[in-house]
């Protein structure tokens, strides 16, 4: 299998006031190249922790994480990973163009090359008319588009997205999901997406992975059979609803099990 992300036996443990706390244990996950995989699970199950390990922001206690066959540190150094956080984390004193230029500047790309690349990425996310606008002049959805453009401007092979649309209203969120699908279809990127929204996970993904906590682990996963672009008929079909119900039941079971072991 041609894997973009390969995680084997991952364990994360911290020391706490009440003793050792195991956040993830025996966690295995493989994401193929150009696959869109969503992680869902109750709060505290370690979804974001998985992303942080892949992005070299957290070191495993045990196990192995590989990105395109490299350790995360090497993958980050070679600009193979992009990270989109739950909040847009834009620099308020830089306009849209300058926010998207930032990774190119940090990488030492010459301005003559960097500006056209940033402008092209901003056009791709549909904000060509807003290059000179500042974050305060943009809606929440537009700010997240800028954040995604900034993550993609270095053309990373793998994009990690940590609940990027959680703060948006339902209608805007649906629009962003459709837009993200179009962007994904136009690239060769691999996406690992964290969400609490089961409908969103199924709408976007090739595969939905359900996690449970205490410690964090995978309990179920579901292949999504619908071709892209996904239509309204598919999203309201009996097959979609059946898949959503199965995922909801698995998520409910994971959350219920966590409550049972929480003192």
Order of alpha helices (4+ residues) and beta strands (2+ residues): beta-beta-beta-alpha-beta-beta-alpha-beta-alpha-alpha-alpha-beta-alpha-beta-alpha-beta-beta-alpha-alpha
